[in-house]
Amino acid sequence: MVKIAPSILSADFGILAEEIARVEAAGADQLHIDVMDGRFVPNISMGFPILDAIRKRTRLPLDLHLMIVEPEKYLPEFAARGADMLTVHVEACPHLQRTLVSIRELAARRGAPVKAGAALNPATHPSTLDYVTDDLDLVLVMSVNPGFGGQKLIPAVYPKIRQIRSLLGTRPIDVSIDGGVKVEHARPLVEHGASILVAGSAVFEAKDPAAVIKQMRSAAG
């Protein structure tokens, strides 16, 4: 069954604890947390203090999407503070395989699994993952240009998802879609190979987040 991951970037940070409780009660499977440094993308979001606050408020798995340069410098700290998944950008990692292996090795220090993910910008070809398929737990496909919420999904993502799913073969690797995901996109995204739908404004701006999450699951089939 498809997993729904509300994106914290679209939450009201003035009442963040309440927002997290609301989507958790609505049936979210995990939380997607965008970490931006103002260098890799033209925006600055959240860091360690916000992660600490989120971890105290929920038991949902936390997927940290690191839109930052030199992410390897910060991986141990993010894992120690409760990240369950650490997703780095292919474009930000000149030694991607080494970075992914180091994420998995963090599990020994933490005493709990830490999943390793690689994210691709819209213009990045799936072939960049050719040599790291055995080191991945997750592939995050950007369906908008990263940095800001509220954008429209880029239709070219559909064949790209299929290419990635074909590349991964039978490996039990999740394919997550991030950017502009709404209820009407759920079925075609899953049909093309997605297993996680990251939804920001579609969930957090809804009067009834539970209804939206239920509709996404139903539409996905």
Secondary structure, DSSP 8 states (H G I E B T S, - for coil): --EEEEBGGGS-GGGHHHHHHHHHHTT-S-EEEEEEBSSSSS-B---HHHHHHHHHH--S-EEEEEESSSGGGTHHHHHHTT-SEEEEEGGG-TTHHHHHHHHHHHHHHHTS--EEEEEE-TTS-GGGGGGGGGG-SEEEEESS-TT-SS----TTHHHHHHHHHHHHTTS--EEEEESS--HHHHHHHHHHT--EEEESHHHHTSS-HHHHHHHHHHHH-
